Amino acid sequence: LGCDFAGTVDAVGSAVPGWREGQMVLGSLRDPLSGRRGSYGGWVTADPTEVVELPARVSLELGAALPVSGASALQCLEI
């Protein structure tokens, strides 16, 4: 269950530039084609395109709630 997540990078693949262990991130595993989910687990494996750096002033709890709800709110404002 779950698609949105926030946390600390535990490991980075050798072919993944721009990310480092210990970096705080948030993201969403919402892949409409595969239906991949699982962010309620203790760890997630995410594609680098699904992850952004968590701003220092944003808590993990807020960061984990931002991807889907934030995108929904933005879409409502743009309509």
C-alpha positions in Angstrom: 0.0 0.0 0.0 0.9 3.6 -0.4 2.5 5.7 -3.1 3.9 8.9 -1.5 7.0 8.8 0.6 9.7 10.9 2.3 12.9 9.8 4.0 16.7 9.4 3.9 18.6 7.9 1.0 20.1 4.7 2.3 21.9 3.6 -0.9 22.4 4.8 -4.4 23.0 2.7 -7.5 26.3 3.1 -9.3 24.6 4.4 -12.5 22.6 7.1 -10.6 24.2 10.5 -10.7 23.2 13.4 -8.5 22.0 11.6 -5.3 24.0 10.6 -2.2 23.5 8.5 0.9 22.0 10.5 3.8 20.2 13.0 1.5 16.6 13.8 2.6 14.1 13.2 -0.2 10.4 12.9 -1.0 8.6 11.3 -3.9 5.8 9.2 -5.3 5.7 5.7 -6.6 2.6 6.4 -8.7 3.3 4.6 -11.9 0.0 4.4 -13.8 1.2 1.7 -16.2 2.6 -0.8 -13.7 0.5 0.2 -10.7 3.6 -0.1 -8.5 3.0 0.9 -4.9 4.5 0.1 -1.5 5.6 3.3 0.2 4.1 2.2 3.5 7.1 -0.2 3.9 10.2 0.6 5.8 12.2 1.0 2.6 11.3 1.8 -1.0 13.2 1.4 -4.3 12.5 4.4 -6.4 13.5 5.5 -9.9 15.6 8.7 -9.7 12.9 10.5 -11.7 10.4 9.9 -8.9 12.4 11.6 -6.2 13.2 15.2 -5.3 15.2 16.7 -2.5 13.3 17.5 0.6 13.7 21.2 1.5 15.3 21.7 4.9 12.3 23.5 6.3 9.8 20.7 5.4 9.3 17.9 7.8 9.3 14.3 6.7 5.6 14.0 7.6 4.7 17.0 5.4 7.0 15.9 2.7 5.4 12.4 2.6 2.0 14.1 2.2 3.0 16.5 -0.6 3.2 14.6 -3.9 -0.4 13.5 -4.6 -2.2 16.0 -2.4 0.1 18.9 -3.5 -0.4 18.1 -7.2 -4.2 17.8 -6.7 -4.3 21.3 -5.0 -2.1 22.8 -7.8 -4.4 21.4 -10.5 -7.4 22.9 -8.7 -5.7 26.3 -8.7 -4.8 26.1 -12.4 -8.2 25.2 -13.7 
